[in-house]
Amino acid sequence: MGVVSLEDAKRRAREAGLDLVEVAPQSSPPVCRIMDYGKWKYQQRKKESKAKSHSKKSELKEVRLRPKIDEHDLSIKLDRAREFLDDGDKVQFTMQFRGREMAHRELGLQTLHEIRDKLAEISKVETEPRMMGKRMTMLLAPDKRSTAPKPKTEQPPTEGQAAPAKPAPAKPAPQPEPSAAG
């Protein structure tokens, strides 16, 4: 429209049944737009709520351990924690001590340090291991540098792996032979 006087802009907005909205007050002259302000605010709220619904919130997942955990059990718990971290969730490891195990807290600390070292490439320590009553906790957060979304594609089987089973082609049912009765 070009440069228009304020009174003329207000008159045009009133005639159109819309609002005169100042878009850039710092510029010289100030920039205004004739638009339906209520509709624009509604659309902005809709955009924000849509963006909010698409964003993933990080959850806190807990993995519970005991000081005398077996190597295989620990590897299973580590695999589960790795999945949580890949999904963008934080993981809290809780080492629970009972009875005489409290006298050997260093075993629990050693296990938590081992976990930290094994998950170092995909996580960062948010809270170092610390004792709280009969529990020792450590919090790991996903490392933003290494968590790139991984496409889930089927890869062809490598040597030594069996190929996925393919359904057998359907064969027609056998027909009874005509008998020479008669």
Secondary structure, 3 states (H helix, E strand, C coil): CCCCCHHHHHHHHHHHCCEEEEEECCCCCCEEEEECHHHHHHHHHHHHHHHHHHCCCCCEEEEEECCCCCHHHHHHHHHHHHHHHHCCCEEEEEEECCHHHHHHHHHHHHHHHHHHHHCCCCEEEEEEEEEECCEEEEEEEECCCCCCCCCCCCCCCCCCCCCCCCCCCCCCCCCCCCCCCC
